[in-house]
Amino acid sequence: MISEQLTDPVDPAPLLFPPAADRAAWRKAAGAKRTENLRKKVLKDAEAALDAPIPELRASEFMRFVRNGNRRGYETPYFARRYNLEVLTLAEALEYRGRFLDPMIDYLWAILSEPVWTLPAHCTPRKFTKAGAQGGEEIDPLPFDPCENIDLFSAETAMVVTQTLRLFEPELAECSPNLVARLRQILFERVVTPFAGGGVPFWWSEGINNWTPWVVSNLLDPIRYLLADRDPSLCLDLLRRLTACTDRFLARYPADGACDEGPGYWNVSPARLFWVLEELLLMSHGKVNGFRDPQVRIMGEYIVDSHLGGNYFSAFCDSPVTLPLLPSGVVYRYGERTGSEKLMHFANREPQAKLQLAHTSLLCSLAQLFWLPAEPEKTPPEPAAAWYPSTQQAFLKGAGFSLAVKAGSNGEGHNHNDVGQFILFRNNRPFLVDLGHTEYTRFTFSKQRYENWQLTSLAHNVPAIDGAGQPPGGEFRARSVTFRDEGSCAIFEADLAGAYAPETGLEELRRTLIFDSAAGKVTLTDRWRAAKPVEVTTPFFTPAVIEGNGPTVFLLTSGGVKLSVTFAGDGAIRPETRELEDLLAKRNWGDSIHLLTVSANGRQGEYTLVFSQEA
C-alpha cells in the first residue's frame, strides 16, 4: 500500500523540473536537437497567442450541454485557454526575455476569474421549479455549489497553475505580489477546501477507472505547494488520503496490466499513475517508491504491445484511432523507473523524435524537454506476441503485419459492443480497422449510449445474426477463449455466441484467427451453429481502396501498400461503402468508409478470409 509508506512530513523543496531562472538547465533543454520541433511549435503557438484575444467562455455555451447535449461549444475555448497558457509559459521559460510574461498573466487572470474550473459535463446536476404557466421541474444549466467540484479538468487546471508558479513565482511576484497571493488563494479554495472538508466525497476516490490516477496526479503537487510549509500535518493527511485512492485503483487494476478502457486511456491511466509515483518519490527523497511494484511495470508496457504502427494504436472501446501526442518523455522515464527496456526503447524510437507538444498538459511537455535522451533509438528490438487474459486481448507483430484482437465482454470500461473485433495493419498502414471513439456529448455516457451506431457491434467486424448485433452488458461475453503462441504462428480462438441475445438461437459462433508470420498471412475463420436457420452478415471496414479481381479475390491498397483478400466457404462477399456521420470518424477516415461484407445463411456454416502480402 503506497499510502502506508507515506509516514513523514514531505519536503516542500524538490521540484519535478527546474525553475525558469535556472538558465543553465533551460539552455541545455533549449539546445537539444531532439526537442527542436517541440520548441518551434511552442514559440509559433505562443506568438499566435500574443496577438489573439483570450477565448471567451460564455454562459450560453455552458448551458448548451444541458439543453442539447453539446460539449464542444464550451470545451473548445476552455481548453484553448489552458493550451495558450501552457505555450506562453514554455516560451517564456525557453527565451526568458519577458516577451511572454504579461500575456501569461492575462491568461492566469482570466482563468482565476472563471466561475468554475469544472466542465459542464462533470457538474452535479441540480433541479429547480420553473415559474410561469408551464411550470415543472428542470435541470439548472448553470452551476452554483458551496465549493468547487473536483473533476478531471479542474484538477488539471490546478496543476497547470501550480506548475506555472513553480517555474515563475519570483518573476510573477515582481510584477504583482497580489497576483501570486490571489493564485494561492484560488488554488486553496478550489483544491484544498473541497478535498479537506468532510472526508473524500468524490466518486473517483474509489479507484474505479482512469479518473482516480488522473485527478490524484494533478492534486499532489498543488497540495504540497500550498501546505507543506504552512501546515505540514494537514499536508501529510491529504497526501495520504489521495494516495489511498491510488491504492484502491491499483487493487482493482487487472494483474496482467491490460487497460480495459483501450490504449487511448493509457495516457490518463498508467501514465497518470506514473506522475503520482514520481511525485511521491521526489517529495519523500526516495523513501516512497511505488515503482518497485512489478504490476506497475507491466501496466506501462501495455502501450507498447497495443501499438500498430506510426501513430496508430488499437482503437478498442473509446480509444482514439491514433495517439499522435503520446508523451514519450513520460514513457521513457516510466521505463527508467521500472527497469523496463521495452518502454525505454519504445519512447526513444525514431518517430517519437519528430513529435511536437506532448499533450495539453504542462507536465507532459516539460517531460518532453527534460527527460528524453539526446539521441533517438536507431534499432529498436523485435516485437513479440502479447496476450492479456484479463481482457482477452492479443497483439501480434511480424512480417510487416500488426494484428490486434479481443474477446472479453460488452461491459468493459468505455465499452463498445465489440466482442471478437480485430484490427489488421500492414507496413504501418490500416487495412481492417476499428472506427474508434466518437465525439462525446451528453448522451455518450447515458442510457442512450448505444443509440450511436458506431458504438454498436454493427460498426465492428463481428457477425450480425438476422440483422441483430451484440447487446450491451457484462453478461454478453466470449466463451472458451484460447491463445497459443507457437513462435512464427499464433492462434486466437473464441466462441462469440455468448455475446448475443438468446433469441438469436446461436449455439456456437467460433472465430479463429491464425497469424502466420513465416508465410506472411493472417487467416480468419468464422463457424456457426444455431437452433434455427439464420442470416449471418459480417462487415469488414477498411479505409483502403478495394479492387475486385473476381467474386472471391480482392486487392486492398493503402498508401501504396497492397493486401490480398481471398474468400472461401458459405455465402458471398461484396464490396460496399458506408457514409460516416460522426465528426471524429470523418476526421480519421473521411466522409465514408469502404467495407467487404460477408453474407451467408443456414443453421450452420463457415467461411474463411485469408489476408496475405501481395507479391
C-alpha positions in Angstrom: 0.0 0.0 0.0 1.6 3.3 -1.2 -0.3 5.4 1.3 1.1 3.4 4.3 4.6 4.2 3.2 3.9 7.9 3.5 4.6 8.4 7.2 6.9 11.5 7.5 6.1 15.1 6.6 7.1 15.8 2.9 9.8 18.1 1.7 8.3 21.2 0.0 11.6 22.0 -1.8 12.2 19.3 -4.5 10.8 20.3 -7.9 10.0 18.0 -10.8 11.6 20.5 -13.3 14.0 23.4 -12.9 12.5 26.9 -12.5 12.8 29.3 -15.4 15.5 31.2 -13.5 17.8 28.1 -13.8 19.2 29.3 -17.1 21.8 26.6 -17.4 19.2 23.8 -17.2 16.9 25.6 -19.6 19.7 26.5 -22.1 20.6 22.8 -22.2 17.0 21.8 -22.9 16.6 24.5 -25.5 19.8 23.5 -27.3 18.9 19.8 -27.7 18.4 18.7 -31.3 15.9 16.1 -30.1 13.4 18.7 -29.0 13.7 21.2 -31.9 10.3 20.5 -33.3 8.6 21.0 -29.9 10.4 24.3 -29.3 9.4 25.6 -32.8 5.8 24.6 -32.1 5.8 26.3 -28.7 7.2 29.5 -30.0 4.9 29.6 -33.0 1.8 29.0 -31.0 2.9 31.4 -28.2 3.5 34.2 -30.7 0.0 33.5 -32.2 -1.5 33.8 -28.7 0.2 37.2 -28.3 -2.0 38.7 -31.0 -5.2 36.8 -30.4 -7.9 37.7 -27.9 -8.3 35.3 -24.9 -11.0 32.8 -25.9 -14.3 33.7 -24.3 -16.2 31.3 -22.0 -19.9 32.1 -22.5 -22.6 31.0 -20.1 -24.8 30.3 -23.1 -22.3 27.7 -24.2 -22.1 26.2 -20.7 -25.9 25.8 -20.8 -25.8 24.0 -24.2 -24.7 20.8 -22.6 -28.0 20.6 -20.6 -30.1 22.0 -23.4 -29.0 19.9 -26.3 -26.0 17.7 -25.2 -23.3 19.7 -27.0 -19.9 19.7 -25.2 -17.8 21.3 -27.9 -19.1 24.8 -27.6 -17.8 25.4 -24.1 -14.9 22.9 -24.0 -13.1 24.3 -27.1 -12.4 27.8 -25.7 -11.9 26.2 -22.2 -9.1 24.0 -23.4 -7.7 26.7 -25.7 -7.2 29.0 -22.7 -5.1 26.3 -20.9 -3.2 25.4 -24.0 -2.3 29.1 -24.6 -1.2 29.5 -21.0 1.0 26.4 -21.4 2.7 27.5 -24.6 3.2 31.1 -23.3 4.8 29.7 -20.1 7.1 27.3 -22.0 8.0 30.0 -24.5 9.0 32.5 -21.7 11.0 29.8 -19.9 12.8 29.0 -23.2 13.5 32.7 -24.0 13.5 34.3 -20.6 13.3 37.8 -22.1 9.9 38.9 -20.6 8.2 38.9 -24.0 5.5 36.4 -22.9 5.2 37.3 -19.2 2.3 39.8 -19.4 0.3 37.6 -21.7 0.9 34.7 -19.2 -0.5 37.0 -16.5 -3.5 37.8 -18.7 -4.3 34.1 -19.1 -3.8 33.4 -15.4 -6.1 36.3 -14.5 -8.8 35.0 -16.9 -8.6 31.5 -15.5 -8.8 32.8 -12.0 -11.9 34.7 -12.9 -13.8 31.6 -14.3 -16.8 30.8 -12.1 -15.8 27.2 -12.0 -13.0 25.1 -13.4 -15.2 22.1 -13.8 -16.6 21.1 -17.2 -20.4 21.3 -17.8 -20.4 17.5 -18.4 -19.0 16.9 -14.9 -21.0 19.3 -12.8 -23.5 17.9 -10.4 -27.0 18.4 -11.9 -29.4 20.4 -9.8 -33.1 20.9 -10.4 -35.3 23.8 -9.9 -39.1 24.5 -10.3 -39.7 26.7 -13.3 -42.1 29.6 -12.7 -44.9 30.5 -15.0 -47.6 28.8 -16.9 -45.5 25.8 -18.0 -44.1 25.2 -14.5 -42.5 21.8 -13.8 -39.0 20.7 -12.7 -36.0 21.4 -14.8 -32.2 20.9 -14.6 -30.4 24.1 -13.9 -27.9 24.5 -16.8 -25.5 26.7 -14.7 -23.6 25.5 -11.6 -23.7 27.0 -8.1 -22.1 24.9 -5.4 -20.8 25.7 -1.9 -17.3 24.7 -3.1 -15.7 23.5 -6.3 -16.4 20.0 -7.5 -13.1 18.4 -8.3 -13.3 16.8 -11.8 -10.6 15.8 -14.2 -10.0 19.3 -15.6 -10.4 21.4 -12.5 -7.6 19.2 -11.1 -5.6 19.6 -14.3 -6.1 23.4 -14.2 -4.8 23.4 -10.6 -1.7 21.5 -11.8 -1.1 24.0 -14.7 -1.4 27.0 -12.4 0.8 25.4 -9.8 3.5 24.4 -12.3 3.4 28.0 -13.7 4.1 29.2 -10.2 6.8 26.6 -9.7 8.5 27.9 -12.9 7.9 31.7 -12.5 6.9 32.6 -8.9 9.7 35.2 -8.4 9.1 36.8 -11.8 5.3 36.9 -11.3 5.7 38.3 -7.8 8.0 41.0 -9.1 5.2 42.1 -11.5 2.5 41.7 -8.8 2.7 40.1 -5.3 -1.1 40.4 -5.3 -1.3 38.1 -8.3 0.7 35.4 -6.6 -1.4 35.7 -3.4 -4.6 35.5 -5.4 -3.4 32.4 -7.3 -2.6 30.7 -4.0 -6.0 31.7 -2.5 -7.9 30.4 -5.5 -5.9 27.2 -5.6 -6.7 26.7 -1.9 -10.4 27.3 -2.4 -10.7 25.0 -5.4 -8.4 22.2 -4.3 -7.8 22.1 -0.5 -11.2 23.3 0.7 -13.4 20.8 -1.2 -11.0 17.9 -0.7 -10.3 18.5 3.0 -13.8 19.2 4.0 -15.7 16.2 5.4 -13.6 13.3 4.2 -13.4 12.3 0.5 -16.9 13.0 -1.1 -15.8 12.2 -4.7 -16.7 9.1 -6.5 -13.3 9.0 -8.2 -11.8 8.2 -4.8 -13.0 4.6 -5.1 -10.4 3.8 -7.8 -13.0 2.6 -10.4 -11.3 3.9 -13.6 -8.9 6.5 -15.0 -10.4 9.3 -13.1 -8.5 8.3 -10.0 -4.9 8.5 -11.1 -5.7 11.4 -13.4 -7.2 13.5 -10.6 -4.7 12.4 -7.9 -1.7 13.1 -10.2 -2.9 16.7 -10.7 -3.6 17.4 -7.0 -0.5 16.1 -5.3 1.8 19.0 -6.2 -0.8 21.8 -5.6 -1.4 20.4 -2.1 2.3 20.1 -1.4 2.9 23.6 -2.8 0.2 25.2 -0.6 0.6 23.2 2.6 4.0 21.6 3.0 5.4 24.7 4.8 2.1 26.2 6.0 0.5 23.2 7.6 2.8 20.0 7.3 0.3 17.9 9.3 -2.7 18.7 7.1 -0.5 18.3 4.0 0.6 14.8 5.0 -3.0 13.8 5.9 -4.3 15.0 2.5 -1.5 13.3 0.6 -2.1 10.0 2.4 -5.8 10.2 1.6 -5.0 10.9 -2.1 -2.6 8.0 -2.3 -5.1 5.7 -0.6 -7.3 6.5 -3.6 -4.5 5.3 -5.8 -4.1 2.1 -3.7 -7.7 1.3 -4.5 -7.1 1.9 -8.2 -4.2 -0.4 -8.2 -6.1 -3.1 -6.3 -8.8 -3.0 -8.9 -6.5 -2.9 -12.0 -6.0 -6.2 -13.9 -3.0 -8.1 -12.7 -1.7 -8.6 -16.2 -1.6 -4.8 -16.8 -4.2 -4.6 -19.5 -6.1 -1.2 -19.8 -9.7 -2.3 -20.5 -10.6 1.3 -21.5 -8.3 1.0 -24.5 -4.8 2.3 -25.3 -6.1 5.9 -25.7 -6.9 5.9 -22.0 -3.5 4.5 -21.1 -2.3 8.2 -21.3 -4.6 9.1 -18.5 -4.4 5.8 -16.5 -1.0 4.1 -16.1 0.7 7.3 -17.4 -1.0 9.3 -14.7 -0.2 6.7 -12.1 3.4 7.4 -13.1 3.1 11.1 -12.1 1.7 10.0 -8.7 4.6 7.7 -8.1 7.2 10.2 -9.4 5.9 13.0 -7.1 5.9 10.7 -4.1 9.5 9.5 -4.9 10.5 13.2 -5.1 8.8 14.6 -2.0 9.9 11.6 0.2 13.6 11.6 -1.1 13.2 8.1 -2.4 11.6 6.6 0.7 8.2 6.0 -1.0 8.9 4.1 -4.2 5.9 2.5 -5.9 7.9 1.8 -9.0 9.2 -1.4 -7.3 5.8 -3.0 -7.7 6.0 -5.4 -10.8 2.4 -4.6 -11.7 3.3 -1.0 -12.3 5.9 -2.1 -14.9 3.6 -4.3 -16.9 0.8 -1.7 -16.7 3.2 0.6 -18.5 4.3 -2.0 -21.2 0.7 -2.4 -22.4 1.1 0.7 -24.5 4.0 -0.8 -26.4 2.1 -4.0 -27.2 -1.0 -2.2 -28.4 0.9 -0.1 -30.9 0.1 -0.9 -34.5 2.5 1.4 -36.4 3.2 5.1 -36.8 0.8 6.9 -34.5 -1.8 4.2 -34.7 -2.9 2.1 -31.7 -5.5 -0.5 -31.2 -8.8 1.5 -31.1 -10.7 -0.8 -28.8 -13.5 0.7 -26.7 -13.5 4.5 -26.7 -9.8 4.6 -27.6 -8.9 7.1 -30.4 -7.6 5.6 -33.7 -4.3 7.5 -33.3 -2.2 8.9 -30.4 -0.1 11.4 -32.2 0.8 13.1 -28.9 1.9 10.1 -26.9 4.0 11.7 -24.0 7.3 9.9 -24.9 9.2 11.8 -22.2 6.9 10.2 -19.6 7.2 6.8 -21.3 11.0 6.9 -21.2 11.1 8.0 -17.5 8.5 5.3 -16.7 10.8 2.7 -18.3 13.8 4.1 -16.3 11.9 4.0 -13.0 10.6 0.4 -13.5 13.6 -1.0 -15.3 11.7 -1.7 -18.5 13.9 -1.6 -21.5 10.7 -2.3 -23.5 9.3 1.1 -22.5 12.6 3.0 -23.0 13.2 1.6 -26.5 9.6 2.4 -27.4 9.8 6.0 -26.2 13.2 6.5 -27.8 12.3 5.2 -31.2 13.0 7.5 -34.2 9.4 8.6 -35.0 8.9 9.9 -31.5 11.8 12.4 -32.0 9.6 14.2 -34.6 6.6 14.7 -32.3 5.8 18.2 -31.1 3.8 19.2 -28.0 3.3 16.1 -25.9 -0.1 16.8 -24.5 -2.3 19.7 -23.4 -0.7 19.1 -20.0 2.2 21.3 -18.9 3.9 18.4 -17.1 4.0 16.2 -20.2 5.5 18.9 -22.3 8.2 19.6 -19.7 8.9 15.9 -19.6 9.5 16.0 -23.4 12.0 18.8 -22.9 13.9 17.4 -20.0 13.6 13.6 -19.9 14.2 12.3 -23.4 17.7 11.1 -24.3 19.7 13.3 -26.7 19.6 10.7 -29.5 16.7 8.5 -30.7 16.9 4.7 -30.9 18.0 3.5 -34.3 17.5 -0.2 -34.0 14.6 -1.0 -31.6 14.1 -4.6 -30.6 12.0 -7.0 -32.5 8.3 -7.0 -31.3 6.9 -10.1 -29.6 3.4 -11.6 -29.2 1.5 -10.3 -26.2 -1.6 -11.9 -24.6 -3.7 -10.2 -21.9 -6.0 -12.8 -20.3 -8.0 -10.3 -18.2 -9.3 -8.5 -21.2 -8.7 -11.4 -23.6 -6.7 -9.1 -26.0 -3.9 -10.4 -28.2 -1.3 -8.2 -30.0 0.9 -9.8 -32.7 3.5 -8.3 -35.0 5.7 -9.8 -37.7 6.4 -9.9 -41.4 5.2 -6.4 -41.7 1.8 -7.2 -40.1 0.3 -5.9 -36.9 -2.8 -7.7 -35.6 -4.9 -6.8 -32.5 -7.9 -8.9 -31.5 -10.1 -9.0 -28.5 -12.8 -11.2 -27.0 -13.8 -10.0 -23.5 -17.3 -8.8 -22.8 -19.7 -5.9 -23.6 -19.5 -4.5 -20.1 -15.9 -3.1 -20.2 -14.8 0.5 -19.3 -15.8 2.9 -22.1 -17.4 -0.1 -23.7 -18.3 -0.7 -27.3 -20.2 -3.8 -28.2 -17.2 -5.4 -29.9 -16.6 -9.0 -28.7 -14.5 -10.6 -31.4 -13.3 -7.4 -33.0 -9.9 -7.4 -34.7 -7.7 -4.8 -36.4 -5.1 -5.5 -39.1 -2.3 -3.3 -40.3 0.5 -3.9 -42.8 3.6 -1.8 -43.1 2.2 0.7 -40.7 -0.9 1.2 -42.9 -4.5 0.5 -41.8 -6.4 -2.2 -43.7 -9.0 -3.7 -41.4 -10.0 -1.1 -38.8 -12.0 -0.2 -35.7 -13.7 3.1 -36.4 -12.7 4.3 -33.0 -14.3 6.6 -30.5 -16.9 9.2 -31.3 -17.4 12.8 -30.3 -18.5 13.0 -26.7 -21.9 14.5 -26.0 -24.3 14.4 -23.0 -25.7 11.2 -24.4 -22.4 9.3 -24.7 -22.4 8.2 -21.1 -26.2 7.9 -20.7 -28.9 5.3 -21.3 -28.9 6.5 -24.9 -25.2 5.5 -25.4 -26.0 2.7 -27.8 -28.3 4.7 -30.0 -25.0 5.8 -31.5 -24.4 3.3 -34.3 -20.6 3.5 -34.1 -20.7 2.1 -30.6 -22.7 -1.0 -31.5 -21.4 -4.3 -32.9 -22.9 -3.4 -36.3 -20.0 -0.9 -36.6 -17.4 -3.6 -35.8 -16.2 -6.6 -37.8 -18.2 -9.2 -35.9 -21.3 -11.0 -37.3 -24.8 -9.8 -37.1 -27.4 -12.5 -36.7 -30.6 -11.9 -38.6 -29.6 -8.2 -38.6 -29.2 -8.2 -34.8 -25.9 -7.2 -33.2 -24.5 -7.9 -29.7 -26.3 -6.3 -26.8 -24.5 -4.2 -24.1 -23.8 -5.7 -20.7 -21.1 -7.7 -18.9 -23.2 -10.9 -19.2 -22.7 -10.8 -23.0 -19.2 -12.2 -23.3 -17.0 -14.6 -25.2 -16.7 -18.3 -24.2 -13.9 -20.8 -24.5 -11.2 -18.2 -25.4 -7.7 -19.6 -26.1 -4.5 -18.1 -27.3 -1.4 -20.1 -28.4 1.9 -18.6 -29.4 3.9 -21.1 -31.4 6.7 -18.8 -32.5 6.2 -17.9 -36.1 2.5 -18.9 -35.8 0.0 -17.7 -33.2 -3.7 -18.8 -32.9 -6.5 -16.9 -31.2 -9.9 -18.7 -30.8 -13.1 -17.7 -29.1 -16.8 -18.7 -29.1 -18.7 -15.5 -29.6 -22.2 -17.0 -29.2 -22.4 -15.8 -25.6 -22.1 -12.2 -26.7 -25.5 -12.4 -28.5 -29.0 -12.5 -27.1 -30.5 -16.0 -26.6 -33.3 -15.1 -29.1 -30.8 -15.4 -32.0 -30.7 -19.1 -31.4 -26.9 -19.3 -31.7 -25.4 -22.4 -30.1 -21.9 -21.7 -31.3 -20.1 -18.9 -33.2 -16.4 -19.8 -33.2 -14.0 -17.2 -34.5 -10.4 -18.4 -35.2 -7.5 -16.1 -36.2 -4.2 -17.6 -37.3 -1.3 -15.2 -37.5 1.4 -16.9 -39.7 4.3 -14.5 -39.9 6.5 -17.2 -41.7 4.0 -17.4 -44.5 3.1 -13.7 -44.4 -0.6 -14.1 -44.0 -3.5 -13.9 -41.5 -6.4 -16.3 -41.7 -9.8 -15.7 -40.3 -12.5 -18.4 -40.0 -16.0 -17.9 -38.6 -18.0 -21.1 -38.0 -21.6 -21.0 -36.6 -24.3 -23.4 -35.5 -27.8 -22.3 -34.5 -31.1 -23.8 -33.4 -32.8 -22.4 -36.5 -31.7 -21.1 -39.9 -30.1 -17.7 -39.5 -28.6 -15.0 -41.7 -25.0 -14.1 -40.8 -23.7 -10.8 -42.0 -20.2 -9.6 -41.2 -18.8 -6.2 -42.3 -15.0 -5.7 -42.6 -14.3 -1.9 -42.5 -11.3 -0.7 -44.5 -10.0 2.8 -45.5 -8.1 1.1 -48.3 -9.2 1.2 -51.9 -10.9 -2.1 -52.9 -10.2 -3.6 -56.3 -12.2 -6.7 -57.3 -10.4 -9.4 -59.3 -13.3 -11.8 -59.2 -16.1 -12.9 -56.9 -13.8 -14.2 -54.2 -10.5 -12.4 -54.5 -9.9 -8.7 -53.8 -6.9 -6.4 -53.6 -6.8 -3.7 -50.9 -4.4 -0.7 -51.5 -3.5 1.9 -48.8 -0.7 4.4 -49.3 1.0 2.2 -51.9 0.9 -0.9 -49.7 -1.2 -3.8 -51.0 -3.0 -6.6 -49.3 -4.7 -9.6 -51.0 -8.0 -10.9 -49.6 -9.3 -14.3 -50.6 -12.8 -15.5 -49.6 -13.9 -19.2 -49.4 -16.8 -21.0 -47.8 -20.5 -20.4 -47.4 -22.2 -17.3 -48.7 -20.8 -14.5 -50.7 -18.6 -11.4 -50.2 -19.2 -8.0 -51.8 -17.6 -4.5 -51.6 -19.7 -1.6 -50.2 -19.3 2.0 -49.0 -20.8 3.5 -45.8 -21.3 7.2 -45.2 -19.9 8.4 -41.9 -21.7 10.9 -39.7 -19.5 11.4 -36.6 -17.1 14.3 -36.6 -14.1 12.2 -35.3 -14.8 9.3 -37.6 -14.7 11.7 -40.6 -11.5 13.2 -39.3 -10.0 9.7 -39.1 -11.4 8.1 -42.3 -13.0 10.8 -44.5 -16.7 11.2 -45.3 -17.1 7.4 -46.0 -15.5 4.1 -45.2 -15.3 1.0 -47.5 -16.5 -2.4 -46.5 -16.1 -6.0 -47.6 -19.4 -7.6 -46.3 -19.9 -11.4 -46.0 -23.4 -12.7 -46.1 -24.4 -16.3 -45.5 -27.5 -18.3 -44.5 -28.2 -21.6 -42.7 -28.4 -23.4 -39.4 -24.7 -24.0 -39.6 -21.9 -22.9 -41.9 -18.4 -21.4 -42.1 -16.3 -19.0 -44.2 -12.7 -18.2 -44.3 -10.8 -15.0 -45.3 -7.1 -15.1 -46.0 -5.2 -11.7 -45.8 -1.8 -12.1 -47.5 1.0 -9.9 -48.7 0.7 -9.1 -52.4 3.6 -10.4 -54.4 
